[in-house]
Each structure stands twice: as C-alpha cells, then as structure tokens.
Amino acid sequence: MKKTSGKKWAAAGASALLTLSVVAGCSGSSPAKQGTDKKEGQEPPKLQALTYWVGLASNVAATLKSFGDMTVYQELQKRTGVNVTFQHPPVGQEKDQFNLMITGKDLPDVIEYGWTGYPGGPEKAIKDKKIIKLNDIIANHAPNLKKILDANPDWKKQVMTDEGSIYGFPFLRGDDYLLVSNGIALRKDWLDKLNLKMPETIDEWYTTLTAIKKSDLNGNGKADEIPLLISKNDMGGSVAFLGSFGVNYDFYHVDGKVSYGPIQPEYKQFLTVMNKWYKEGLLDPDFAVTDSKLKDAKVTGNQLFATVMSTGSGIGNYTSLVKNKIPDFKLVAAPFPVVNKGDKKLWSARTYNFSGGVAAAISTSNKNPEATAKWLDYAYSDEGKMLFNFGVDGVSYKMVNGYPTYLDDIMNPKDMSMAQAMARHVRANFNGPFVQDKRYMEQYAALPEQKDSIKIWSEPTDERKLPPVTPTSDESSKFASIMNDVNTFKDEMFNKFIMGAEPLDNFDKYVKTIEGMGIQEAIKIEQAALERYKKR
C-alpha cells in the first residue's frame, strides 16, 4: 500500500477499508456467531462507532485521561470515520477489572489484553464465547495483517494457539533490534577512576565490586557507595547473574527437554555467590525492599555502581536527569557475565516478536466483526504503521531525508519524560495492536551508550529460552494452582537464602518442598506445551 496523506485517504482509501452504516458499538443485541464470516469480497455494513476496553498505559495516564486524547486515535478517527469510545480500568487495577468485565454478557466491541492471562488461556476465551476466532475474518477482511503473518511464519506461530486459533490483532515487534532493551548497567566513570576493566566473569565482578566498596567514588567522605543492586524482580526478565550459571528463574529447556531453574544445582551456585556478596556488603543490604523509586534515588543520588535497567527509562533517563548534577556521570551496559572465560553466554532479556498474548480481540458482543477487523487492520498497513509509531507529519514528526524524525516536543520535552511526551501522540513505546518500527527505538535510545547497550545485551544466544508456549484450557487451572504456590515459596526463599535467614545447607529441603507442591507435573505440562508449539 503506497503512502497517502490524510486527505487522500479520506477521498480514496476509506472505501477500500470501510463502507459502513451499522453502529457496531451498540453491543448487547445479537452477538456475533463463532466462526461465521461474510463471504469473501462481500463488504460488511458501514462501521460508525466502537467500544474499546484497554488498560491506560502509565505514560499516557501521566498527561492524558484517555487514548482518545492521543494524536494517533484522533487522526485514526479522521481517516476512517469511526468514533471510538475507550473504556479504561483504573491504573493498577487492570487485572481485577478485566475479570469483572469479562463475566458480563454485554462486552465491549474490542478488548485489548494479555490473553494468556485469561483463565484457561485465549483458546478457552473462544470456547467460553467471550471472543471470536479470527482466522477466517483475518483471511478475508484484514489483508495487511494477513500479508505480514504469511511473510513471517515464526510470528504466525507465536500469535496462534496450539489449536491453530488466532484470537486477536497482535502487538508485533517488527525488527530483531526491538527484542532486547534490558540488562546490567554500571558506572563507567567509576571504573575508569579505579583503572579497572569491564568485568566479564563472576570472579572479575567480585574483584570490581570489592574495589567499589572500598573507595569513596562519589567524593562525599562517606562509605555510602552501593556496589550492586539486584532483586528477585530482576530475575524474570534479565536473568541477571543467574543466567551466568546456565539456568533461569523459571522453566527452560536444553535440547528440547524442559526443566525448572530454581531447583537446579546451578541455582544453588548462584545463591551461594549472592549470599557471599551480601555478607561482604557488595550487594545492597536493602535489595529485598528497594522499589523503583528508591532505585532511582540511589542512581541519581550518586550512590549506586551497578544494577539492572532498560536502555530507555534506565540509561537514557538517568543520564538526562543527572547531566547537570554529576558532570562525569557515564552509565553504560555491561556484558552478561560468565563463570569462566570463554563460556557461552546463554541468557539475556530477549523477548519475542509477539509475547504475553497482548492483542486486541473482537468480542462476541460485537455486531460487525468483519468491519471491526478492517478498522483494526489499518494499523498494519504502511500508513497505519507510520501513524501508530510516529503520529502525524508536522504534529509529532517530520520527514528528514526520508526518515521519520520526531519533533523537539518529543525529543526534548518540558516538564515530562520523553516516554510521556511520546505517549501523548503515539503507541510506539508501549504494547498495542500494530507493528512496532525500529526507527522509533533508534531515536528513543539515541545516545551512543544506549545504542551500544542493545548490541551488548543481545550477545547471549538465549538457546535455552522457551518459546511462548501455552497450556491447554484443561491444563491451565492445574498449572496455575501449582505455580501460584511454587512462585510464592520460591520468591520468599530467594531473599532468605541470600540474606542468610535460611542456611544454604537447607537447599535440598527447599527443593523437596517445591517437588511436593507438584513441580514435576508442571514440568510435564510445559513439556507437552513445547511439543505442541513445535507442531503449530
């Protein structure tokens, strides 16, 4: 699809997308039938309005009350003629409000959610007649998304269930450059002051952290430097330091055989190192209770040497906040460490092109699912991709030598962060039903240190990472019951082992407790899910 202006779209393109007169937003009469579709080539009635349930992203909520106030959706209404009424649950209450909303009979026309969080998974949501299976509708009424999925079979495997159902219009990371944005970062200026090289092994990290502990690098005459801050919250994403030992904080596989990281001998090795570092004051004594605000204060307060962070809200944000306060401040990415020189780096925070089941599903209360699919499909066209990632030419970006360049209001905003300024206009920096563009990240993470971080954090192979597998609806409740108990106990013992409240001599007892909770049954479920995923 060639790029067109908004005026050209209104004149020529709208009829190709929508020729609508029935109001789809009047939910509650006759719901859409499962698996039915208009005949190929038959245009659905005209769509005029939609109700759309979606969580209000925190960066949007910082300055706006609704997605409807964003440039992207105001412009989308102009181009398509569809009036969207957004329904946002209170920030922080999304899961509870979703659970209440989804039990009703009159559902919003479109529901955007992480559908792997639905009890029983997205296939169960289809069987429960909450949302519509979209395979035929996408094939006949969403040519842009169909083209993308046909061209990327790995993405198609990720967006469907084991039974082959496509349940929503997905958030797709459109380039491998977008798959890694989180890892270990440290104060390079402090390393330089001590004439130390970048640590690459666990032993080198120990030497470096010990040197940091003994030095007054912030020059305030106090022994208040914090060598390292990591917590259990850092384990699920970056697998920081834990991945050095070859395992993770969850399920993983080696050559197709699924195992559970927190019961392996390698996990005990990791805990032993962290316990030693904690005893010697190398690990923040408050690691178990330090939230994001306290972490921010320790970084910007010139106290913290190394921690886990993202390239945007971490390296970029911190560098901007302290540039006038700490002149020599230089925060850079550190390679994921290995135990021995030459060991293969196995783990990073790499995600998938589609993950978490985040997608815009069409509910069974929607009276015009075909036209709704056409409306959603616009985001996957060339024009839609530009709109969702960059907004409107002259309002949020301008073309410079063929490159969509964000305007100064986004790149250098007043009284708000870049992420908040961006979220006033586009959805590029948070999940949504569109294809994320690499050029967004090239500007959002524009500092040399940020660009380097993506390269450095992408080094591990991630060969042991499980693909986005899902249990069947029958397996789901059993799996959730087991893992709720396991995760609570695992998190509790993570802190106790590191702080010495529980001796590491009791690790075998800890493993037996998790075994008694049914972890082997959960492993079998994950193994079966992996086998099904391979056959998608």
N, C-alpha and C positions, 0 to 999 in steps of 0.2 A: 504494500500500500504506500503510495507516494505521500510525502509530507504536504499537508494543506494548511492554510490559515483557518482561523475560526470562521471567517465569513464564507470561505469556500466550502467548509464542512457543512455549514448551515444550508447552503444553497444546493450542494450536490451530494454530500456524503450522508446526510441524515436519512434519506430514503433507503440507502443501502444498509443502514444499521437498523432503523426503526421506522415503521409506518403505523403508529399505534393510536387507538381510541378508547380501549377499555382501561379503566383505572385498576392497576394491579395492587395498589396499596390498600384497597378495601378488603382486607382479609376477613375470613370467618364465614363466608357463604360456602360454595362447594370447593373443597380443597382439590389441588392437583392430584391426578391419579399417578401412582407409582409406575414408572416405566413407560408411560404414554408419551407421545410426541406428535407434533404436527407433521404431515407428510413433507418430505424433502422438497424444498423450493417453495412451499406454501408459507406466505408471510403471516405471522401472528398479528393479532389486533394491536392497535396503537397503545403504547405504554405512556402514561402521563405522570404516574406517581408510584413511589415505592416506600415501604418502611424498612429500615435497615438497622439491625441491632449489632453494636460493636463496642468494645471497650474503648474509652477515651485515653489515648496514649498520653503518658505523663508530660511529654514535651509539648503536646498540643494543649493539654489542660493548664499549663503554666501561663498561657496568654489568651486562650480562646475557650469558649463554652461548648463548642460542638464542631464536628468535622464539617458541618455545613457552613462554617465561617472560613474554612480554608480556601485558598485560591483554587486548588485543584478541583474541588467539588462545585464551587461556584461557576467555574469555567465549563465543567462537565455538563452542568445543567443547561448552559447556553448552547452547547454544541449538540446535545441530544434532546433537549426539551423535556427531560424527565425531572420532576421535582422529588427530591429525596428527603424524607423525614428521618433523621438519625435518632436512635434510641440508645443512650449511653448509660450504663450502670455506673454508680459512684466509683471513683478511682479507688482501687484496693479491694473492692467487693465484687469483682467481675465473676469469679467462680460461683459464689453464693447466688448472685443474681441470675446467672445463667441457669443454674439448677432450678431456680424458681420459675424462670421464664419458660424453660423448655417443657415443663409439665403442663402448660396451658394448651387449650385447643386452638385459640386464635393466635398463631405465631406471627412474628414479623416476616415480611416477604423474603428478606435476606438476613442470614445470621452469620456473622464472621466470628470465628472462634478457633481455638486449638482443638480440633475434633478428636484427637487421640485422648483427650481428657474426658470425653463423653463416656459415661458408664457402659462398658462393653465395646467402646470404640465406634468409629464412624459407620462401620457396616451395621452395627446394632441400631444406630440412629436412623438408618434407612429402613431396617426391619421394623423399628418402632413407629414408622410412618411420621417421623419428625422432619426429615429432609428427603430430597429426591435424588435418586441415582441419575447421574448426569451424562453418562456415556453417549446415549443417542442424541440428547439435546446438544451436547458439545459438537458431535459429529455433523449435525445438520444446521446449527444456529450459532456456533462460535468458531468461525473459520480461523481466526487469528490464534487462539489458544490451541486449536487442533493442529495447526501448522507447526507451532513451537514444540508440542509434545511428540509429534511424529518425527521431527528432526532431532529430538533428544530422547532416545528410548530409556536412558537411565533416569531422566527426570520423570518420565511417564510411570516407571516402576515405583518411584517414590510417592507419586500423588494418588495412586490407587490402593485399594485394599487387597488382601490376599485373594478375595473372591473376584477381583477384577473391577470393582466399582470405583468410579471417580465421583467423589462426594462434594467437591467444592471447587471454586476458582482459586488457584493456589498463589501463595507468595513464592516467587521463584528468584533465586539469586542468579543473575544472568551471566556470571563470569566466575571462574575459579578464584580470581582476585578478591572476591567478596566473601570467601568461605572462612577466612581466618582474620580475626580482629582482636584477639585476646591472648595474653601471655605474661611472662615475667618481665618486669622493667626495673631498672636501677639507676642510681645517680652516677652518671659517668664522670661528672666533675669531682666527686668524692674519690672514685677510683684513681683518677689522674693525680689528685693531691697525694695519694699514698703510693703513687708509681706502681700500681697493680694492673695486671692484665685482666681482660674479661674472663671470669670463671666459666669453665666448661664442664667440670666434673663435680661430683658431690664433695670430694676432698678439697678441691680448689674453692668451692663455695664456703666450706668450713674455714679455711685459711682467710678468705676475704672477709667474712662476717666477723671473725675474731679480731681482725685488724680494725674494722669499723668500730667495733665495741670499745676498743682501747684508745680511740682517737677522738679529739674534740673538733670534729669536722665542721660543725656549724659555728664554731668560734665563740660560743656564749659562756665558756668557762664551766659548763655543767656536763655531767655524764648522762645526757638525755638522748643520745643518738639511739635509734632503734634499728638494728641491722636488718631484720626481716619480719614481715607480717604476712602470714598466710593463715587461712582457716578452712574449716570443712566446706564453706561456701565456695571456695576456690577449687575444690576437688572435682566437682561435677563438670565444669567447663574446661579449664585449662589443664587439669591433672598435674598441676604444678608440683615438681619434685617427686610426687608419687609415680608419675609416668617414667621417671628415670629407672625405676625398678621393674618395668615391664608390664605393670598392671594398672588398672584404673579404679575408680571408686564405685563401680557399677558392674554390669555384665560386659564381657568382651569375648573375643574368640581368637583361637590360634589354629590356623588352617581349617577353619570351619567348625571347630569344637568349642562350644560355649562354656565359659567358666565365670565365676563371680569373684571380682578382685579383692574385696575386703576380707576374704577368708584364706587368702593365699599366703605362703611363707614370705613372698616378696613384700606383701603389705606389712608384715611384722618388721621386716628390714627397714622399711620406710619409717614406721612408727618409732623404731629404735633410734634412728638418726634424729628425728624431730624431738624425741624425748631428751636426747643429749644436748641438742641445741637449745631447748627450752631451759634445761638446768643451768646452762652456762650463760644464759641471758642473751643468746643470739636471736631467739625468737621472741617477738613481742609478748611480754607477760600477760597482756590483756587480749591476746589473739582471739579468745573464745567469745568475747563480748564486744569487740570492735565492729561497729556498723559502718555503713558507707560514709556517714557524716564525720565520724571520728577518724576514719581513714583519711578523708580529705584534709582534715585538720592536721594530721601528722605529716602528710606530704607537704602541704603548703606552709606548715609551721617549721619547715627545715629540720625535721627530726628523723624521717624515715628514709632508709637507704634503698630497700628493695621490697617489692610486693607484686601482686598480680593486678593487671588493669587492662583496659581496652585501649586501642590506639586513638579513638576519638575523645570519649569522656575522660580518658586517663592521660595519655601523653600529651595530646593536643590541649585539653582543658587545663591541666596543671601548669603546663608551660606558659600558657596565656595568663593564668592567674598570678603567677609569681615573677613574671619577667621584669617588673619594676622593683620588686621587693628583694629578690635574690639574683643579682646580676650574673653570677657564674652558673646558675642552675641549668643542668643538662640531663634530661631524663631520656634514656634510650632502652630499647628492647634488649633482653639478654637471651641467648640461645637456651632452649630447654636442655638442662644438664643430663649427663650420662654418668653411670657409676665408674666406668673405666674408659680411658681414652680409646677412641676407635669403635666403641659400642654404637650400634644402630640406634638412632633416635626414633622411638616408636609412637610417641604420644604428643599431640598438641590439642588445641581447642578448635580444630577444624570442624565445621558443620557440613551440612549437605545443601544442595541447591534447593531442596524442599525439605523442611524438617518441622517437627512439632505439630503437624496436622493443621497449621494455620491456613484457613481457607474460607472464602465466602460461599456458604451453602444456600441453596434455594429451598425454602421450607415448603411443606405440603399445603400450607395455607395460601400460598401464592397462586393467584388465579391465572397468571400469564407467565409461566416459567420460561417459555421459548423467547419471548420478548425481553424478559429479565436477563436471560443468558446473553442475548445480543448486546444489552446495555453493559453487562459486566465484561464482555469480550472486547469492548472498545479499549480497555486498559492494555490489552496485549497487542494492539496494532502499533505501528510506528508512531503515529500521532499520540496515541494513548500512553505509550512508554515515555515519550517526551513530556507529556503533561504530568504524569504521576511522579516523575523523577526531577523535573526542572521547573514545572509550572508554566507560566505564560510569558512569552517573549516580551521584554520591556517592563515586566512587573517583577519577576523574580530572577530572570536570567537574560542574557543576550548572546547572540552567536558571534564568536570571535574566531575567524579563520576556520569556520565550520565546526567549532567546538562550543557546546552549550555551557556558558560561563555564568555562574551565579553572580548576582549583583552585590554591591557592597553592603546593602542592608542585611544580607545573609552572611557574608563572609566576615564582616566587621560590625556586628550589631551593637546597639546601645542598650544597656540595662537588661540584657538576657544573653544566654549562651548561643553559640552558633546552631546547636541542635534545636533549641527552642525557636530561633528565628527561621530556620529551615522548615520546621513543622507548622509554621503559620501558612505555608504555601504548598508544600508537597509531602508525600509519604515516603520519600527516598530513604530516610533514616529510621524507619520502623516498619514492621510487617504489614502487608496488605495484599489484596488480590491484583497484582501486577508483576512485571518483570523488573527487578532492580538493575540499574545501569552502573557499570564500572566507573563511568565518568563522574558520578556522584561522589564515590569514595576517593577518587583522585583529587577532588577539591576539599572534601570534608577532612581528609587526612593528608593535607598538603605539605606539612613540614617534612624536611628530609628525614628527621627521626621517625616520623610516622610511616613514611614510605618504606624505610628500612625495616620497621617493625613487622610489617606484613610479610616481607621477604624472609626475615629471620624466624618468625613464628610459623612459617609454612614449611620449614625444613623437615620435620618428622614425617615418617611415612604414613602414620595412622593406620597401618595394616591390620591392627587388632580391633579397630573400632567396628562395632556392629552397625550395619545399615539401619535405616528407620523401620525396624520390624514392628509388628503389632500382633498381640494375642487375638484369638477369635473371641466372639462375644461370649462363648461358653467358658473360655479360659480366663477371660478378663477379670471376673469377680474373684476367682480363686487367686489369681496372680496379685491383684490389688490387696486382698486380705493378708497374704503372706508378706508382701513387700512393705505394707504400712508398718507392721511390727518390726521387720528387719531394719528398715531405714531409721526408725526412731532409736532403736538399740545401737545401731552402727554409729549414728551421729553422736550419741551420748558417750560411747566408748572411745570414739576418736579423740575427744577432749580429755577424757580421763587417762588414757594411755599416754598421751603426750605430756600432760601435766603431772604425771606420776601418781595420780589419785588411785589408779588401778595399775598394779605391777605388770610389766610385760611378761612375767612368768605365767600370768593367767591368760595368755593369748589363746592357748589351746581350749581353755574353758569357754572363752568368748566364742570361738569357732563352733564348739559343740552347742552352745546356746542358739546360734544362728541356724545350725543344722536342725535343731529341734523345732525351730519356727517354720521349717519347710522349705529351706533354700534349694534343696535338690529338686523339689517339684517345680519351683520357679525356674531353675536352670533348664529343666526339661521343656517347659513352656517356651522359653526363649529359643531353645534349640529347634523346636518344631516351627516356631515363627520364622527363624532364619531359613530353614529348608523351604518353607512356603514362599518366602521373599525371593529366593533364587529362581523359583518357577513362575514368578509373575510375568 
